[in-house]
Amino acid sequence: MELRPFYADLHIHIGRSEEGQAVKISAANNLTFYNIAHEASERKGMDMVGIIDCHSPSVQRDMQQYLDRGEMEELEGGGIRYHDTTVILGSEIEVRDPGLGTAHLLAYLPTFDAMKQFTAWMSKHMKNVELSSQRIYVPAKVLQQEVVGRGGLLVPAHIFTPHKSIYGSCSDRMTDLLELDQVAAVELGLSSDSEMAGYISELDRFTFLTNSDAHSLPKIGREYNKLELKEASFQELKLALAGSEGRRVAANYGLNPRLGKYHRTYCAACSSLLEEKETVVERCSYCGSKKIVRGVLDRILDIADRPVEAPYVPASRPPYHYQIPLEYIPGLGSRKLNKLLEAFGTEMNLLHRVPKEAIAASVGEEIADYIVQAREDKLTLQVGGGGKYGRVTGK
């Protein structure tokens, strides 16, 4: 087989199991293992998705049912296949080492059996292994060794967000928490991009991932990656993250950081976004409050070990494309989106392959123009911050 492109979103939550058991409290109830696989395959056009609550015993019971019925199958190279999509089995776990803040880590395991064994180990060190993103009471490096020792991949999650991330709330440097040689990749998160990460030199060595962190079905694929693989399987993903045997992450597709809900520093007292170039802000310049939520950009510049004018992006780094999700397109409601999907198949087709003229013939020139300008990053954006996403304001 020759290498070809595959689209992958590797951070999707499960809201509840089909038994009705809560898994991710803040996620939609219809985010079940099956519904995610079906949405990704039939509507989104994702070749690979990482479901990161597969450690939950009730979710595993759902998975077993679909495998037993033959509606899904385990792949020889790792992962579970449903129609045109491979599910990579993952878990999001919270760590907090002495003297450091909290951080979330993503663990991906190659097989269903490996994930069940990982659950059995975690249950000895976690208060409620049924739920998503729970604290594990072992050092982060012990968790890392367990994941890697089981043939898995460890990826720090949304590394710059103000809440529960390595740089946003844990430490100024990843080396304080993890063995860098056993980190498979890092996930940038919705409010940052490759250039912003280029202010921190210890990140130069890592493959970057852009994932949705979806808490509802429509959010699947709002950020994703283009991988060059022989097939959509765990082992091929592992090679791609290592940049080995020709496999690679060929491109990152993410929100323009200005749309991210934690991009700029925010005052919780008066709800103002603080746009100053001075990044170390102790008081709100509008109301004087000290209730400041440090934005991703400002936090990065605060801990940078490179000058503001000189972020470094290695020549080998894949391009980072600003991708406006279809849900952000003004005037594109559910009825018109469904019409487009009926005509052209999947969201990946609309975002990458369908000509403007064909879109215009289906839903009109204005929406077609918005979609094309979104592809070219030419839309006018209102900045996000303080937990509120930015938005598209015009062409």
matplotlib code that plots the C-alpha trace (Angstrom):
import matplotlib.pyplot as plt

x = [0.0, 1.1, 0.8, -2.3, -4.0, -6.3, -8.2, -8.1, -9.6, -8.1, -9.9, -13.6, -15.5, -18.3, -21.2, -23.0, -23.0, -25.9, -26.9, -27.4, -24.2, -22.7, -19.1, -18.2, -20.6, -20.2, -20.7, -23.9, -25.9, -26.0, -22.3, -22.1, -19.4, -21.6, -23.0, -19.5, -18.3, -21.5, -21.3, -17.6, -18.0, -21.3, -21.5, -18.1, -15.9, -13.3, -11.0, -9.9, -11.2, -9.8, -12.5, -10.8, -13.2, -12.7, -11.3, -14.9, -16.2, -19.7, -18.3, -16.4, -19.6, -21.0, -17.9, -18.1, -21.7, -20.9, -17.9, -19.9, -22.6, -20.1, -21.1, -17.6, -14.3, -10.9, -8.1, -4.9, -2.9, -4.9, -8.1, -11.8, -13.3, -16.8, -17.7, -15.2, -13.8, -11.2, -11.7, -8.5, -9.1, -8.0, -8.4, -8.0, -6.5, -5.7, -2.4, -1.0, 2.6, 3.8, 4.6, 3.0, -0.5, -3.0, -2.6, -4.6, -2.8, -4.2, -3.3, -4.0, -3.9, -3.5, -6.2, -9.4, -7.7, -4.9, -7.4, -9.3, -6.0, -5.2, -8.6, -7.9, -4.6, -6.1, -9.0, -6.4, -5.2, -8.4, -11.6, -14.0, -12.7, -16.1, -15.8, -13.8, -10.8, -10.4, -7.4, -5.0, -3.0, 0.4, 3.2, 2.8, 6.0, 4.5, 1.4, 3.6, 5.6, 2.4, 1.0, 4.3, 4.9, 1.5, 2.5, 0.5, 1.0, 1.1, 0.1, -0.3, -3.7, -4.5, -1.1, -1.7, -5.3, -5.6, -7.3, -5.6, -2.8, 0.9, 1.9, -1.4, -1.8, 0.9, 4.4, 6.6, 8.2, 7.1, 10.3, 9.2, 6.4, 7.2, 10.1, 10.2, 11.6, 8.4, 6.0, 4.5, 3.2, 1.5, -2.0, -2.0, -5.6, -8.2, -6.5, -3.0, -1.2, 2.3, 3.8, 2.6, 4.1, 7.4, 8.1, 9.0, 12.1, 11.4, 8.5, 10.7, 11.2, 7.5, 4.8, 1.8, -1.8, -4.9, -8.0, -11.6, -12.0, -15.6, -18.3, -21.1, -21.6, -21.5, -18.1, -16.4, -13.9, -13.7, -10.0, -8.3, -5.1, -4.2, -2.0, -0.1, -0.5, -0.9, -4.1, -6.1, -4.8, -3.1, 0.3, 0.2, -0.7, 2.2, 4.6, 3.1, 3.6, 7.2, 7.7, 8.9, 9.0, 7.5, 4.4, 3.7, 1.3, 1.1, -1.0, -2.8, -6.3, -7.4, -9.4, -7.7, -6.5, -8.6, -11.7, -10.5, -12.3, -9.1, -7.1, -6.7, -6.6, -10.0, -11.3, -13.9, -15.2, -16.2, -16.0, -13.5, -10.9, -7.4, -5.7, -2.6, 0.7, 2.0, 1.4, 2.0, -1.3, -2.0, -5.1, -7.8, -7.1, -10.9, -12.1, -9.0, -10.0, -7.4, -9.8, -7.7, -7.9, -4.6, -5.2, -3.2, -1.3, -0.4, 0.7, 2.9, 4.6, 5.0, 6.9, 8.6, 12.4, 12.5, 12.0, 8.5, 9.6, 11.3, 9.1, 10.8, 8.9, 11.2, 11.3, 10.1, 6.9, 3.8, 1.7, -1.0, -4.2, -6.8, -10.0, -13.3, -15.8, -19.0, -21.1, -19.3, -20.4, -23.1, -26.4, -25.5, -28.1, -29.0, -31.4, -28.9, -26.1, -28.1, -28.9, -25.2, -24.4, -27.1, -25.5, -21.8, -21.5, -19.4, -18.1, -14.5, -15.8, -17.3, -14.2, -11.6, -13.0, -16.3, -15.9, -17.4, -19.8, -21.3, -21.9, -23.4, -25.8, -27.0, -27.3, -26.5, -23.6, -23.2, -22.7, -20.4, -18.4, -18.1, -17.0, -14.3, -13.0, -13.0, -10.7, -8.4, -8.5, -9.9, -12.8, -13.0, -13.0, -14.0, -11.5, -12.4, -11.5, -12.7, -14.4, -16.3, -15.5, -14.8, -17.0, -17.0, -18.1, -17.8, -16.0]
y = [0.0, 3.5, 6.4, 8.6, 11.3, 10.6, 13.1, 12.6, 14.2, 12.5, 14.1, 13.4, 12.9, 10.5, 12.1, 8.9, 5.2, 3.5, 2.3, 5.9, 6.0, 9.5, 9.6, 13.2, 15.3, 18.4, 16.6, 16.0, 12.9, 11.7, 11.5, 7.7, 5.5, 4.4, 7.9, 9.4, 6.7, 7.1, 10.9, 10.8, 8.4, 9.4, 13.2, 14.5, 12.4, 11.7, 8.7, 8.4, 9.6, 9.3, 8.7, 9.5, 8.0, 4.4, 3.5, 3.7, 0.2, 1.1, 2.4, -0.8, -2.8, -0.8, -1.4, -5.2, -5.3, -3.8, -6.1, -9.1, -8.2, -7.7, -4.0, -3.0, -4.9, -4.7, -4.0, -6.0, -2.8, -1.5, 0.4, -0.4, 0.0, 1.3, 1.8, 4.4, 5.4, 3.9, 4.6, 5.0, 4.1, 6.8, 8.2, 11.7, 11.7, 14.5, 14.5, 16.7, 16.2, 17.8, 21.4, 21.7, 22.5, 20.2, 19.0, 16.7, 14.0, 11.9, 8.1, 6.1, 2.3, -0.1, -2.7, -3.2, -5.7, -3.2, -0.6, -2.9, -3.9, -0.1, 0.5, -2.3, -0.6, 2.9, 1.7, 1.1, 4.7, 6.6, 7.4, 6.9, 5.2, 5.4, 9.1, 11.1, 13.3, 12.1, 12.6, 9.7, 9.5, 8.5, 10.7, 11.7, 9.8, 6.6, 7.1, 7.8, 4.6, 2.6, 3.9, 3.5, 0.1, -1.1, 0.0, 3.2, 6.9, 9.7, 13.2, 16.2, 17.7, 21.4, 22.4, 26.2, 26.5, 28.3, 25.3, 21.9, 22.0, 21.7, 25.3, 27.0, 25.7, 23.2, 24.5, 26.7, 23.7, 20.2, 18.6, 19.3, 16.8, 14.2, 12.3, 14.2, 11.2, 9.3, 12.0, 11.0, 14.4, 17.5, 18.9, 22.6, 23.4, 25.7, 29.0, 28.5, 27.6, 26.4, 29.9, 30.7, 27.4, 28.5, 30.8, 27.8, 25.9, 22.6, 22.1, 22.2, 18.4, 17.5, 16.6, 19.0, 17.8, 19.9, 18.2, 19.3, 18.3, 17.8, 17.9, 17.5, 15.8, 19.0, 20.0, 16.8, 18.0, 21.7, 21.0, 18.0, 16.8, 15.5, 12.3, 10.5, 6.8, 3.4, 2.7, 4.2, 2.1, 2.6, 1.4, 3.7, 6.6, 5.8, 5.9, 9.2, 10.9, 9.7, 10.9, 7.3, 5.3, 8.2, 8.5, 11.9, 14.6, 16.5, 19.4, 20.8, 22.4, 24.5, 27.5, 30.8, 31.3, 34.5, 32.4, 30.3, 31.0, 31.5, 33.4, 36.7, 37.7, 38.4, 40.2, 38.1, 41.2, 43.4, 40.8, 42.9, 41.4, 42.9, 43.4, 45.2, 44.2, 44.2, 40.6, 40.5, 42.1, 42.2, 44.4, 45.1, 48.3, 49.0, 48.4, 47.8, 44.3, 41.6, 38.8, 38.2, 35.0, 34.9, 34.2, 31.7, 34.2, 36.2, 33.1, 31.9, 35.3, 35.3, 32.0, 32.3, 31.7, 33.4, 37.1, 38.3, 39.1, 35.7, 32.6, 29.6, 27.2, 24.4, 23.9, 20.3, 21.6, 20.9, 23.9, 25.1, 26.0, 28.2, 26.3, 28.0, 25.2, 25.2, 26.0, 29.4, 30.4, 33.2, 32.1, 28.4, 26.9, 23.2, 23.1, 24.5, 22.4, 19.3, 20.2, 20.5, 17.2, 15.5, 16.9, 16.4, 13.7, 15.0, 18.1, 17.2, 17.3, 20.8, 22.1, 20.8, 19.4, 20.9, 23.9, 27.2, 27.1, 23.8, 25.1, 28.3, 26.3, 24.5, 27.2, 30.5, 32.7, 34.4, 31.2, 29.8, 33.0, 32.6, 29.0, 29.8, 32.8, 30.6, 28.2, 31.1, 32.6, 35.9, 36.3, 39.1, 37.7, 39.0, 37.8, 35.3, 35.1, 34.4, 31.2, 32.7, 31.8, 34.4, 34.7, 35.5, 39.1, 39.6, 38.9]
z = [0.0, -0.7, 1.6, 1.3, 3.4, 6.3, 8.4, 12.2, 15.2, 18.3, 21.2, 21.5, 24.8, 25.7, 27.6, 28.6, 28.0, 26.3, 29.8, 30.8, 33.0, 33.1, 31.8, 30.9, 33.0, 30.9, 27.6, 25.7, 26.6, 23.0, 22.8, 23.0, 21.6, 18.7, 17.9, 17.8, 15.3, 13.2, 13.1, 12.3, 9.5, 7.9, 8.4, 9.3, 6.9, 9.5, 8.7, 12.3, 15.7, 19.2, 21.8, 25.0, 27.5, 26.5, 29.9, 31.4, 32.2, 31.0, 27.7, 27.4, 27.7, 24.8, 22.7, 23.5, 22.3, 18.9, 18.5, 19.4, 16.9, 14.1, 13.6, 14.5, 14.3, 15.8, 13.4, 13.2, 13.4, 16.4, 16.7, 16.1, 12.7, 12.0, 8.3, 7.0, 10.4, 12.7, 16.4, 18.5, 22.1, 24.5, 28.0, 29.5, 32.9, 35.4, 37.3, 40.0, 41.2, 44.5, 44.0, 40.6, 39.4, 37.6, 34.0, 31.7, 29.8, 26.9, 26.8, 23.7, 23.8, 20.8, 21.6, 23.5, 25.8, 26.5, 27.4, 29.8, 31.5, 31.8, 33.4, 35.9, 36.9, 37.0, 39.2, 42.0, 41.9, 41.0, 43.0, 40.2, 37.1, 35.4, 34.8, 32.4, 33.2, 36.8, 39.1, 39.3, 42.5, 41.2, 39.9, 36.2, 35.3, 36.7, 34.6, 31.6, 32.2, 32.4, 29.2, 27.2, 28.7, 27.4, 23.9, 24.2, 23.3, 25.9, 24.7, 26.9, 26.3, 25.3, 26.6, 27.0, 28.3, 31.7, 33.3, 33.8, 31.2, 31.4, 30.6, 31.5, 35.1, 36.0, 35.3, 33.1, 31.5, 30.6, 31.8, 35.3, 34.9, 32.2, 30.5, 27.2, 25.3, 26.1, 25.0, 21.6, 20.6, 22.2, 21.6, 21.1, 22.1, 20.6, 21.5, 20.1, 16.9, 15.8, 15.7, 19.2, 20.4, 18.8, 21.7, 23.9, 22.8, 24.5, 22.1, 19.0, 19.0, 19.2, 16.7, 17.1, 17.1, 16.7, 18.0, 18.7, 22.4, 21.4, 24.1, 21.5, 18.2, 16.1, 17.5, 16.2, 13.6, 14.5, 14.7, 13.1, 11.4, 8.0, 8.4, 5.7, 6.4, 4.6, 6.6, 9.4, 12.4, 15.8, 14.6, 11.6, 13.9, 16.1, 13.1, 12.0, 15.4, 15.4, 11.8, 11.0, 7.8, 5.7, 7.9, 9.3, 10.3, 7.0, 8.2, 11.2, 10.8, 13.7, 14.7, 14.3, 17.9, 18.0, 18.0, 21.0, 24.2, 26.2, 23.7, 25.5, 29.2, 30.7, 33.7, 35.6, 37.4, 34.4, 31.6, 29.6, 27.3, 28.0, 24.6, 25.9, 24.5, 28.0, 29.0, 32.8, 33.9, 37.6, 37.5, 35.0, 33.1, 32.9, 36.5, 38.5, 39.7, 40.3, 39.1, 36.0, 33.9, 32.0, 28.3, 26.2, 24.2, 27.3, 29.2, 26.4, 26.1, 29.9, 30.0, 26.5, 26.3, 22.9, 22.1, 21.2, 17.6, 17.0, 17.5, 15.9, 13.6, 12.4, 8.6, 9.2, 11.0, 8.9, 7.9, 10.3, 8.4, 10.1, 9.6, 10.3, 11.2, 9.2, 12.3, 12.5, 8.9, 9.1, 7.6, 7.4, 9.7, 10.2, 7.2, 4.7, 6.2, 5.8, 2.2, 1.5, 3.2, 1.2, -2.0, -1.2, 1.5, 4.4, 6.0, 4.9, 1.3, 1.9, 3.6, 1.2, -2.1, -3.3, -5.8, -4.9, -7.9, -6.7, -3.2, -4.6, -6.8, -3.6, -1.0, -2.6, -3.5, -0.1, 1.9, -0.8, -0.6, 3.2, 3.0, 0.4, 2.4, 5.5, 3.5, 2.7, 6.2, 4.9, 7.3, 9.9, 13.5, 16.9, 19.5, 22.2, 25.9, 29.4, 28.4, 25.5, 21.9, 19.3, 16.2, 12.6, 12.1, 8.3, 5.0]

ax = plt.figure().add_subplot(projection="3d")
ax.plot(x, y, z, "-o")
ax.set_aspect("equal")
plt.show()
